[in-house]
Amino acid sequence: MAEQEKNRTEEATLYLVATPIGNLADISDRAKKVLSEVDFIAAEDTRNTAKLLACLGIEGELVSYHEHNKKQSGARILARLLNGESCALVTDAGMPAISDPGEDMVRLAADAGVPVRIVPGACAAVSALALSALSTRRFCFEGFLSPIRGERKKRLDALKKEERTMILYEAPHKLKTTLADLLESFGGERKISLCRELTKRNEEVMRTTVGEAVAFYEQNEPRGEYVLILEGAAEAGVCLTEENPLCALPPQDHVAAYEEQGLSRMDAIKAAAKDRGMAKSDLYALLNRK
């Protein structure tokens, strides 16, 4: 009886309900209970959520809440919550509010004094981290990098000295560009795990280095959504800018600095590659990339 009371769906409450990221069997009993009992469900894509509910045998009112309507829809959802209704907030897959506009809905509800409850479940970021075979002791979540090259490079430059394991999301059509940027910023020897299609039939985890990942995807087309788990700087053994100021320079300027000291082109590339924790061949390929 006490357990039933604890799990009772409350009125005037926003529930963050995690949904499967690929395998329907990962939905929890509590998630199904909340989804079937709330007054309405706010979904990133009502079509996708309607399919999920149909598989679960649940009928419920769906309202749209996503990046492009979150201001107007969020205000309507909040009004209903303040009027005593309960709402389940879901994203297409995984945990709402993580790299997701649900973050704004949670803040809106919290600022208005509306109780927010969590119904935990699948999360691609943590699942990939656990599978990565890299350090899980300390980590940071970066989500999707900016599509604007200048902003993306600025963010990656800021992460060069990051000692925690880093988690990034990437779409298949952008993966090659992102890997090339990681090669430029972190070097080819930095360890990385590329996790795709988690919990689905074609689930795959590639544990490799940045340089080897670049080479692999030059020959193979990326498929599926990716979570990238990147080793931190301390474990990678890359030099820090305070210890070697040349590492703060772009790769071509780093090599040029050694050439100015009298080294041949290839010896300068070798020295710069060693400084940056890269294979000489990776740095050479980067310098000659168009």
WOQUIGI-V183221 format. One record per residue. RES is the residue in one small letter. PHI is phi in whole degrees, -180 to 180 (999 if undefined). Layout:
# WOQUIGI-V183221
res,phi
RES,PHI
RES,PHI
This chain:
# WOQUIGI-V183221
res,phi
m,999
a,-64
e,-66
q,-63
e,-66
k,-62
n,-94
r,-68
t,-75
e,-91
e,-78
a,53
t,-134
l,-98
y,-107
l,-94
v,-111
a,-73
t,-118
p,-58
i,-96
g,175
n,-111
l,-59
a,-67
d,-82
i,-68
s,-89
d,-62
r,-66
a,-61
k,-62
k,-64
v,-65
l,-61
s,-84
e,-108
v,-68
d,-72
f,-158
i,-122
a,-96
a,-126
e,-62
d,-134
t,-63
r,-68
n,-64
t,-69
a,-62
k,-65
l,-62
l,-63
a,-63
c,-64
l,-90
g,72
i,-111
e,-110
g,-163
e,-77
l,-108
v,-126
s,-84
y,-145
h,-148
e,-57
h,-90
n,-129
k,-62
k,-69
q,-72
s,-67
g,-60
a,-66
r,-68
i,-64
l,-61
a,-60
r,-69
l,-63
l,-68
n,-88
g,105
e,-84
s,-106
c,-138
a,-104
l,-101
v,-130
t,-109
d,-62
a,-159
g,94
m,-92
p,-63
a,82
i,-103
s,53
d,-157
p,-63
g,-57
e,-54
d,-71
m,-67
v,-63
r,-63
l,-61
a,-66
a,-62
d,-65
a,-90
g,82
v,-82
p,-62
v,-121
r,-118
i,-108
v,-117
p,-69
g,178
a,-63
c,-146
a,-61
a,-62
v,-70
s,-62
a,-67
l,-59
a,-64
l,-85
s,-69
a,69
l,-101
s,-62
t,-109
r,-66
r,-140
f,-151
c,-134
f,-106
e,-105
g,64
f,-83
l,-74
s,-62
p,-74
i,-86
r,-56
g,-61
e,-68
r,-64
k,-64
k,-62
r,-68
l,-67
d,-62
a,-70
l,-94
k,-58
k,-98
e,-64
e,-89
r,-82
t,-64
m,-109
i,-116
l,-129
y,-104
e,-154
a,-84
p,-60
h,-75
k,-111
l,-62
k,-61
t,-63
t,-65
l,-63
a,-63
d,-67
l,-65
l,-61
e,-65
s,-86
f,-114
g,89
g,-82
e,-89
r,-65
k,-72
i,-150
s,-116
l,-107
c,-111
r,-134
e,53
l,-59
t,71
k,-95
r,-58
n,-100
e,-53
e,-149
v,-125
m,-105
r,-104
t,-155
t,-115
v,-61
g,-62
e,-69
a,-66
v,-60
a,-64
f,-63
y,-82
e,-73
q,-107
n,-132
e,-82
p,-64
r,-138
g,87
e,-83
y,-114
v,-117
l,-103
i,-113
l,-110
e,-62
g,-75
a,-63
a,-62
e,-77
a,-78
g,75
v,-79
c,-75
l,-98
t,-63
e,-67
e,-84
n,-141
p,-57
l,-64
c,-68
a,-79
l,-83
p,-59
p,-52
q,-66
d,-74
h,-61
v,-64
a,-60
a,-63
y,-72
e,-64
e,-66
q,-84
g,107
l,-77
s,-68
r,-57
m,-70
d,-68
a,-67
i,-64
k,-61
a,-66
a,-66
a,-62
k,-63
d,-58
r,-92
g,72
m,-113
a,-73
k,-58
s,-65
d,-67
l,-68
y,-61
a,-65
l,-65
l,-67
n,-102
r,-76
k,-91
